[in-house]
Amino acid sequence: MRFADLQNRVIELVESKENEEALRVMEEAKEKFPHKRDRLGHWRANIYVMEGKNEEGVGELKEVLKHGLWWNPEILTSDPELTPLQAHPEFKSIVSQCREIFENTKASAHAELTIQGHSEADTVIFPLHWKGSNAKDFAEQWSDENLVTKYLMGFPQSSQLFSYQCYAWDDVAVAYNDVRKTYCEFTQRVDISDKKQILAGASQGGSIATQMSLSNDMEEFNFFIAIAPAFDIHSLKEILHNQLNPEARGCIITGDQDPFYESILEASQLFEDYQIPCKLIVNEGIGHEWPNEFPNVLEEAVRFVTKQ
């Protein structure tokens, strides 16, 4: 079971009011996913606090720190489900420890690259991870055998630390620089001559990929695929008005229950107004999450953007 599958299972159990089973499943998962103890401990703390068991909730958070993992302190202080802990002395201590670790770790964060796929493939995909993810975890979502045998993929990891082993693309200028730097490393490590190249991404990464392709910030990437993109409409309008790449061509993959769906529809209309070919693939009943039947959906997207 992948961690994403475990997460979906936990959500189903909590929505079904099966809290004890959810707690059991997550406790067992700590050994299988030790590098995800921060997520598991946070979720277990949420359940305990929801049940009025504040001491158990604090205990879960302390255990995470004991194992060397931590959070961006804002994740804890902004979580409404942890509000009952805000005045708890030990919770305040946990937040303080996390703040110190976060600031110290942030200084050494740097862009990295993960490569997977078929080196002889005729199509290269360069996907940017979600906010709050990393290159290794994101590559796992693209690790289906149908994909790794058909495409060569390079996964850049942002230098902008978000939390423990989690990164973001918040500063757009830094994000652009990270993508350029890791792409340069990618071209030095693998031969991509005569290959079709697609810049892709999910959520915030999908937004950055789209902006870079539209602005022709990297001439290698005219094509983009945005998965559940969290578009910044104002930035898109500025790019379309001031520096539009006439060769841009893209595809958006999303769900009609995604909280960003209305902005995606607005972006699609903008692309049509500016005569940018852009296919919209909508998964009915899906929120801000990974698409169903992803290999098939990606194949459809690749065919469109590469004009196959």
Order of alpha helices (4+ residues) and beta strands (2+ residues): alpha-alpha-alpha-alpha-alpha-alpha-beta-beta-alpha-alpha-beta-beta-beta-alpha-beta-alpha-beta-alpha-beta-alpha-beta-alpha
